[in-house]
Amino acid sequence: MRIIYIAFILLMSGTVASACDFCNCYLGLDPGYNKNTIGIRNSWKTTEWTSMVSAHRVAHGSDEVTTGSTLTESFVNTELFVKYSPITKLRLFLTVPYAINTLTYEGVSETGMAFSDMTLMGMYQLFNTLPHDSLGVRHRIFVGGGVKFPTGKSESDEEVDIPMSEDLYSGTGSTDYLFSLSYIGKYKKLGWNLDGSYKLNGESKNHYRYGNTFNLTPRIFYELGKKSVKLFPHIGAAYEMGVEDEYKDVTREETGGSVVCGSAGIDAYFGIFSVTTDFRLPIHHDMGAMMPEDQMQLFTSLNIHF
């Protein structure tokens, strides 16, 4: 975010590193786009589901679901993030997440803790305007793709007597393919960016396939401070959409849906260090009956650029 800086930080299917249907992609603002980076990123997400029918999303956990009862979920994710640039226009990304997922139902809580699914990603710079163009507006576009590997825990021999207990698992059990686009524009100290991603989900060995997901994140930001210390407050929105899941090639009709969140935060850069934040609250839900609804999301990171 600034004269020659690009929007991009990727957290794939691991921003919330659970076996939930919506595995979010968080793309942030990165002024050190042309540097290598090592960082620790954290996310916290809460959801809530009220059962309207005595049914269950997948064949795990309790079969006895009381109509009108409420399930709350908390997903905490901490990940190692590495960005490496082997050539000028290419960025390679590695994320290794660790997940702590907690479900509470009818006064009973269960927690699962394990490493989650590792992601490898590459982004290539397609377009970059010169800083002295006639309009004084800067544009930059990256496109890329990657793979999420099933390195996280996706099953257990233990029976957990709680609805949707598969959400305790740190991974989805499938190999998924990721596609993304990142655009940033800037005029003087005012900037804007648009990040989009699509995840093509594979099938796990227990024959469950989470629905493919699409994420779109528009945002505007403003540059404050001087060269050595810069602050970038930003506001925007996040749109997530997912199609229905499949179990043994049969569509799960009450899964899938969409959510729109408002977002705000501030990123700070001090020499080779940066701290980033993004807070989201849902403003619209259109979810299937077997899908928990988002309550809030918080993303933070601490990075070193070199």
C-alpha positions in Angstrom: 0.0 0.0 0.0 1.9 3.1 -1.1 3.6 4.4 -4.2 5.1 1.1 -5.3 3.5 -1.3 -2.8 1.0 -4.1 -3.4 -1.9 -5.6 -1.6 -1.3 -9.1 -0.7 -1.0 -11.4 2.3 -2.5 -14.9 1.9 -4.1 -17.1 4.4 -5.8 -19.8 2.7 -8.2 -22.2 4.1 -6.3 -21.5 7.1 -7.3 -18.1 8.2 -9.8 -20.2 10.0 -8.0 -23.5 10.0 -10.9 -25.7 10.8 -13.0 -28.2 8.8 -15.7 -25.6 8.3 -17.2 -25.1 4.9 -16.0 -21.5 4.6 -12.2 -21.7 4.7 -11.5 -18.0 4.4 -8.8 -16.3 2.4 -7.4 -13.1 4.0 -5.4 -10.9 1.7 -3.9 -7.9 3.5 -1.9 -4.9 2.6 1.8 -5.4 2.3 4.2 -2.5 1.7 7.2 -4.9 1.7 5.9 -6.7 -1.4 9.3 -6.7 -3.0 11.0 -8.1 0.1 11.2 -11.6 1.7 9.0 -11.9 4.8 8.7 -14.2 7.8 5.7 -13.6 10.1 3.4 -15.0 12.7 -0.3 -14.5 12.0 -3.3 -15.1 14.2 -7.0 -15.3 13.6 -10.0 -15.7 15.8 -13.5 -16.5 14.6 -16.7 -17.2 16.4 -19.9 -18.8 14.9 -23.3 -19.8 16.1 -25.8 -22.4 14.9 -29.4 -22.9 16.2 -30.9 -26.3 15.2 -34.2 -25.9 13.4 -34.5 -29.6 12.6 -33.3 -32.8 14.3 -30.6 -33.5 11.7 -26.9 -33.3 11.4 -24.6 -32.0 8.7 -22.3 -35.0 8.3 -22.1 -38.5 9.8 -19.9 -37.5 12.8 -20.8 -36.8 16.4 -24.2 -37.0 18.1 -27.3 -38.1 16.1 -29.5 -36.6 18.8 -29.9 -32.9 18.1 -32.5 -31.0 20.0 -34.6 -28.6 17.9 -34.0 -25.0 19.0 -30.7 -25.8 20.8 -27.6 -23.6 20.1 -24.1 -24.6 19.2 -21.3 -22.0 19.5 -17.9 -22.4 17.9 -14.6 -20.7 18.4 -11.7 -21.1 15.9 -8.2 -19.8 16.9 -5.5 -20.1 14.4 -1.8 -19.3 14.7 0.4 -19.8 11.6 4.0 -19.4 10.4 4.0 -17.4 7.2 7.0 -17.2 4.8 7.2 -15.2 1.6 10.2 -15.6 -0.8 10.9 -13.9 -4.1 13.2 -16.0 -6.3 12.8 -13.4 -9.2 11.6 -9.9 -9.3 8.0 -10.5 -10.4 7.3 -13.8 -8.6 6.3 -14.3 -5.0 6.2 -17.7 -3.3 4.2 -18.2 -0.1 4.2 -21.0 2.6 1.8 -21.1 5.5 2.0 -23.7 8.3 -1.0 -23.2 10.7 -1.8 -24.5 14.2 -5.5 -24.6 15.1 -7.4 -24.6 18.4 -11.1 -25.3 17.8 -13.7 -25.2 20.5 -17.4 -26.3 20.3 -20.0 -25.7 23.0 -23.4 -27.3 23.0 -26.0 -27.7 25.8 -23.3 -26.7 28.4 -20.8 -29.2 27.1 -17.5 -28.0 25.5 -15.0 -29.9 23.4 -11.7 -28.6 22.1 -9.4 -29.9 19.4 -5.8 -28.8 19.0 -3.5 -29.8 16.1 -1.5 -28.6 13.1 -3.7 -27.6 10.2 -3.5 -27.9 6.4 -0.3 -26.5 4.9 -0.6 -24.2 1.9 1.9 -23.4 -0.9 1.1 -20.5 -3.2 2.7 -18.5 -6.0 1.8 -15.0 -7.2 3.1 -13.4 -10.4 3.0 -9.7 -11.2 1.1 -9.0 -14.4 0.9 -5.3 -14.4 2.7 -2.3 -12.7 2.3 1.3 -13.9 5.2 3.7 -13.6 5.2 6.1 -10.7 5.5 9.2 -13.0 2.4 8.5 -15.2 0.4 11.5 -16.3 -2.5 10.9 -13.9 -0.3 10.2 -10.9 -2.3 7.0 -10.2 -0.5 3.8 -9.6 -1.8 0.3 -10.4 -0.5 -3.1 -9.7 -2.0 -6.6 -10.4 -0.9 -10.0 -9.2 -2.4 -13.4 -10.2 -1.6 -16.8 -8.8 -2.5 -20.2 -7.7 -1.6 -22.8 -5.1 -2.3 -26.0 -3.3 -3.7 -26.8 0.2 -2.4 -30.1 1.4 -4.3 -32.4 3.8 -1.6 -32.2 6.6 -4.1 -31.4 9.4 -6.1 -33.8 11.5 -9.3 -34.7 9.8 -10.6 -37.7 11.7 -10.4 -39.5 15.0 -11.2 -42.9 16.5 -12.9 -41.1 19.4 -16.7 -40.5 19.3 -17.6 -37.0 20.3 -21.2 -36.7 21.4 -21.8 -33.1 20.1 -23.3 -31.9 16.8 -20.9 -31.0 14.0 -18.0 -32.5 15.8 -16.0 -32.6 12.6 -15.4 -28.8 13.1 -13.1 -29.8 15.9 -10.7 -31.2 13.4 -7.8 -28.9 12.2 -7.9 -30.0 8.6 -10.5 -30.9 5.9 -8.8 -34.2 4.8 -8.7 -33.1 1.1 -6.3 -31.6 -1.3 -7.6 -28.3 -2.6 -6.6 -26.0 -5.4 -6.4 -22.2 -5.0 -6.7 -19.4 -7.5 -6.3 -15.7 -6.6 -6.1 -12.1 -8.0 -4.8 -9.1 -6.1 -5.2 -5.5 -7.4 -4.1 -2.2 -5.8 -4.4 1.4 -6.9 -3.1 4.5 -5.3 -3.4 8.3 -5.8 -1.1 10.3 -3.5 -2.0 9.1 0.0 -5.3 7.5 -0.9 -5.4 3.9 -2.0 -7.8 1.1 -2.8 -7.4 -2.6 -3.4 -9.5 -5.6 -4.4 -8.5 -9.2 -3.6 -10.4 -12.2 -4.9 -9.9 -16.0 -4.5 -11.5 -19.2 -5.5 -10.9 -22.6 -3.8 -11.6 -25.8 -5.7 -12.1 -28.5 -3.0 -11.2 -32.1 -3.4 -12.8 -35.1 -1.7 -11.5 -36.6 1.6 -11.0 -40.3 2.1 -14.3 -40.5 4.0 -15.9 -39.3 0.8 -16.9 -35.8 2.0 -16.3 -32.8 -0.3 -16.8 -29.3 1.1 -18.4 -26.9 -1.4 -16.1 -24.7 -3.6 -15.8 -21.2 -2.2 -15.3 -17.7 -3.6 -14.1 -14.7 -1.6 -14.0 -11.0 -2.6 -12.5 -8.3 -0.5 -12.7 -4.6 -1.6 -11.0 -2.0 0.6 -9.8 1.6 0.8 -6.9 2.9 2.9 -5.0 6.1 3.7 -1.3 6.6 4.3 -0.2 8.4 7.4 3.3 9.1 8.9 6.7 9.5 7.5 9.2 7.2 5.7 10.5 5.3 8.8 7.1 4.9 10.4 3.9 4.6 8.4 0.3 3.8 9.4 -2.4 2.6 7.1 -6.0 2.7 8.5 -8.4 0.9 6.2 -12.1 0.1 5.8 -13.9 -2.3 3.5 -16.0 -5.4 3.1 -15.6 -9.1 2.7 -18.0 -11.3 0.6 -17.8 -15.1 1.0 -19.9 -17.6 -1.0 -19.9 -21.4 -1.0 -21.8 -24.0 -2.9 -23.4 -27.1 -1.3 -21.2 -29.8 0.2 -21.3 -33.4 -1.1 -21.2 -36.7 0.8 -20.6 -39.8 -1.3 -21.5 -37.7 -4.4 -24.9 -36.7 -2.9 -25.5 -33.0 -2.4 -26.1 -31.8 1.1 -29.0 -29.5 0.4 -28.9 -27.5 3.6 -25.2 -26.5 3.3 -23.6 -23.6 1.4 -24.7 -20.0 1.3 -23.1 -16.6 1.5 -22.1 -13.9 4.1 -21.1 -10.2 3.8 -19.0 -8.6 6.5 -17.9 -5.1 7.1 -14.2 -4.7 8.0 -11.8 -2.2 9.5 -8.3 -2.1 10.8 -4.9 -0.5 10.8 -1.5 -1.7 9.6 1.7 -0.2 11.0 5.3 -0.4 9.6 8.4 0.4 11.5 11.5 -0.2 9.5 11.8 -3.9 8.8 8.9 -4.7 11.2 5.1 -4.6 10.6 2.0 -5.2 12.6 -1.4 -5.7 10.8 -4.9 -5.9 12.1 -8.4 -6.5 10.5 -11.7 -6.8 12.4 -14.9 -8.1 10.7 -18.5 -8.2 11.6 -21.3 -9.8 9.5 -23.9 -7.5 8.0 -25.8 -10.1 6.0 -26.2 -13.9 6.1 -27.8 -16.2 3.6 -26.8 -19.6 4.9 -28.1 -23.2 4.6 -29.9 -24.5 7.7 -26.9 -26.8 8.6 -24.4 -23.9 8.4 -23.3 -21.9 11.5 -23.4 -18.2 11.0 -20.3 -16.0 11.6 -20.3 -13.7 14.6 -17.0 -12.0 14.4 -13.5 -12.4 12.9 -10.2 -10.8 14.0 -6.9 -11.1 12.1 -3.5 -9.9 13.4 0.1 -10.4 12.3 3.7 -9.6 13.3 6.2 -9.7 10.4 9.8 -9.1 9.6 10.8 -8.0 6.1 14.3 -8.4 4.7 
